[in-house]
Amino acid sequence: MEELQKYKAVFDEFDTSGDNKISKGELRDAMAKLGYNPTEQLMEMAMEELDKDNSGFLNFPEFMEFCQMQPPPDAGAGMRQAFEELDTDGSGYIGKDELREIFKRTGQNVSEGMLDKIAVKLGGEDGRISFEEFITLMNNAQ
């Protein structure tokens, strides 16, 4: 209950018009206040996915859904940094080309077929590893 009140207080703080909805910019500010650092790509995807009524704004239930998509604040600033170093093209994902480069750096020669299998295994059907998937992989590796 305390966590819900915290999110509602932040939502209300960034609802500058008082109309129970916040814009993408207001959402970014709110997430920063909660300790998150979402990428621009994540913000775009969140607005597309969570703005159910296509109003260009998020209401409180949509805002809560977005918050639940995020890894816990400070879940490892080191993990975020490691992810960003591996995401050399800045896409917000570690793709097949970046995986190939990781294997090369470690002196491992991986065939294209095996690389495809690894990409799908780690990143799902799209073969791209999101930050959330990276966190899960790292937590499972420990």
Residue pairs with C-beta under 8 A, 6 or more apart in sequence:
4 64
6 34
7 34
7 63
7 64
7 67
8 60
10 30
10 33
10 34
11 22
11 30
11 60
11 63
13 30
13 33
14 22
14 26
14 27
14 29
14 30
14 33
15 21
15 22
15 26
16 26
20 59
20 60
21 55
21 57
21 58
21 59
22 30
22 57
22 58
22 63
23 56
23 57
24 43
24 44
24 47
27 43
27 46
27 47
27 58
27 63
27 66
28 38
28 43
30 63
31 37
31 38
31 66
31 67
31 70
34 67
34 73
35 73
35 74
36 67
36 70
36 73
37 80
38 46
38 70
39 92
41 91
41 92
42 92
46 66
46 69
47 56
47 58
50 58
50 62
50 63
50 65
50 66
51 57
51 58
51 62
52 62
58 66
69 132
71 131
71 132
71 135
75 135
76 135
76 138
79 134
79 135
79 138
80 131
82 138
83 94
83 131
83 134
84 90
86 94
86 98
86 102
86 134
87 93
87 94
87 98
88 98
88 101
89 95
89 97
89 98
91 128
92 130
92 131
93 123
93 128
93 129
93 130
94 102
94 123
94 128
94 129
94 134
95 119
95 123
95 127
95 128
95 129
96 115
96 116
96 119
96 127
96 128
99 115
99 118
99 119
99 122
99 129
100 110
100 115
103 109
103 110
103 115
110 118
116 127
119 127
119 128
119 129
120 127
122 129
122 133
122 137
123 129
123 130
123 133
124 133
129 137
